[in-house]
Amino acid sequence: MINCTGKSTLTGLISGVGQQFKDWSAYYRIFAKNRVDVKSIFKTIFLKSVALSPKSKYVVVHMDDTIIRKTGKKITGASWRRDPLGPPFHTNFIWGQRYIELSISIPNQKGIGPSSCIPIAFDHCPSAKKPNFKAEQNEIDLYKEQKKQMNLNKYGSSCISELRDTMDNNQMHGKKLVMCVDGSYTNGSILKQLPDNVILIGRTRKDAKFSLPVTRQSITGRKRIYGDDLPSPEDIRKSDDYEWKSVKAFAAGKIHDFQIKVVTNILWRKAGQKHKFKLIIIRPLAYRLSKKSKILYRKPAYIICNDLDISIQDLLQFYLWRWQIEVNIGDEKNLLGVGQAQVRNKNSVENIPAFLTAVYSMIHLANILYQRKSINQHWIPRPKWYPKKSGKRITTGDLLNNFRATLYCKAIGISFSHFVNEQEKLRSAQNSIESYIYTPFYSRA
């Protein structure tokens, strides 16, 4: 996969290892016959990632879904879905498959600061197939039952339960699982099926309706659970009755002072009486596109958490780390070609994208382990148009280029460290006869 410079189809991967002139049927059977246990690979990645932060009492995991575009009408799990990149004033539909990804955050330092995000699951989530209009009643009844089970809420709850069971089966009873989700998973279906020892942090609507607990019960009548209704999160943000607090957290490459409002010990009817929530309202951050441009503001955020004991700073930092799962999904699709394999077999549809995602995870996990060792590091210098920054983040493109350069240097008998030094010498050269030699190393940057 690393050596594949074209589309990451199965034939492209076969060509990447130089097996294009041999019988290729065995490579297809690897995935079609379930000969690769991708879940075990992800489990190993997850346990290794947790071991990198042994003293932390939280395991922070992010969950999101994505759509992979397809064209074939007979591909397993493909159906018409709403385009998430469509304009807000018009609903577009695309033909594609749906997957759920889980990514774990590994803090780079103690306290507030950046983290590295490693995918630990990539599950296929097909929808129920609607029967023909001439279908019999039993087929229609089966479709209605499958529609209740084959939705994102059920798939998401199953992923959370499996992850919590994995932790409990590996002596992690003392660690709390923190699930950071977006607004589509912050609902009653997820919260009501949430396992014990799991904290959910998710966005909520600005017009959500919350209630205070009952302080006094009436002598007659049914026992009350919900007390007076609170103002909506948007009204609380605009109100002067709730004070703003300053909390530091890392985001977008530096530490910011976030202005927030906190309302604790509230109830949400959609989640039932089991959970009490903490509501955090984040004031929009100010920013400039350039030094002389006018001040612009981002949108406010409304976050709820079902754990009243977690600190506000940890809660805010955990949720800000969630942006990295979006980066992971983008890199997997654009750089590694997840979803480009043209397969229709049910097992292949499930296994190939998950396997490529697992390879992406292992590449980044190897980089984290490498960075934590105090050894001399040889990296291919970035192109000249990249700004020189101290403590630069190692991107997926950098890792692929360095892996590829190592493979090529070994194949043609060149020392990798010698190659890096030669690149440094040629950095300022206008023309070089041997410049074409370095082109393959940067072909997928």
Stockholm file with secondary structure:
# STOCKHOLM 1.0

chainA/1-445         MINCTGKSTLTGLISGVGQQFKDWSAYYRIFAKNRVDVKSIFKTIFLKSVALSPKSKYVVVHMDDTIIRKTGKKITGASWRRDPLGPPFHTNFIWGQRYIELSISIPNQKGIGPSSCIPIAFDHCPSAKKPNFKAEQNEIDLYKEQKKQMNLNKYGSSCISELRDTMDNNQMHGKKLVMCVDGSYTNGSILKQLPDNVILIGRTRKDAKFSLPVTRQSITGRKRIYGDDLPSPEDIRKSDDYEWKSVKAFAAGKIHDFQIKVVTNILWRKAGQKHKFKLIIIRPLAYRLSKKSKILYRKPAYIICNDLDISIQDLLQFYLWRWQIEVNIGDEKNLLGVGQAQVRNKNSVENIPAFLTAVYSMIHLANILYQRKSINQHWIPRPKWYPKKSGKRITTGDLLNNFRATLYCKAIGISFSHFVNEQEKLRSAQNSIESYIYTPFYSRA
#=GR chainA/1-445 SS CTTCCSCCSHHHHHHHTTCTTSCCHHHHHHHHTTCSCHHHHHHHHHHHHHHTSTTCSEEEEEEEEEEEECCCTTSTTCEEEECTTSCTTSCCEEEEEEEEEEEEEEESSSSSSCEEEEEEEEEECCCCCCCCTTCCHHHHHHHHHHHHHSSHHHHHHHHHHHHHHHHHHTTCTTSEEEEEECGGGCSHHHHHTCCTTEEEEEECCTTCCCEEECSSCCSSSSCCCEEEECCCHHHHHHCSSSCCEEEEEEETTEEEEEEEEEEEEEEEGGGEEEEEEEEEEECCCEECSSTTSCCEECCCEEEEESCSSSCHHHHHHHHHTTHHHHHHHHHHHHTSCTTCCCCCSHHHHHHHHHHHHHHHHHHHHHHHHHHTSCSCCCCCCCCTTSCCCTTCCCCHHHHHHHHHHHHHHHHHTCCHHHHHHHHHHTTTCSCCTTGGGGGGGGTTC
#=GC SS_cons         CTTCCSCCSHHHHHHHTTCTTSCCHHHHHHHHTTCSCHHHHHHHHHHHHHHTSTTCSEEEEEEEEEEEECCCTTSTTCEEEECTTSCTTSCCEEEEEEEEEEEEEEESSSSSSCEEEEEEEEEECCCCCCCCTTCCHHHHHHHHHHHHHSSHHHHHHHHHHHHHHHHHHTTCTTSEEEEEECGGGCSHHHHHTCCTTEEEEEECCTTCCCEEECSSCCSSSSCCCEEEECCCHHHHHHCSSSCCEEEEEEETTEEEEEEEEEEEEEEEGGGEEEEEEEEEEECCCEECSSTTSCCEECCCEEEEESCSSSCHHHHHHHHHTTHHHHHHHHHHHHTSCTTCCCCCSHHHHHHHHHHHHHHHHHHHHHHHHHHTSCSCCCCCCCCTTSCCCTTCCCCHHHHHHHHHHHHHHHHHTCCHHHHHHHHHHTTTCSCCTTGGGGGGGGTTC
//
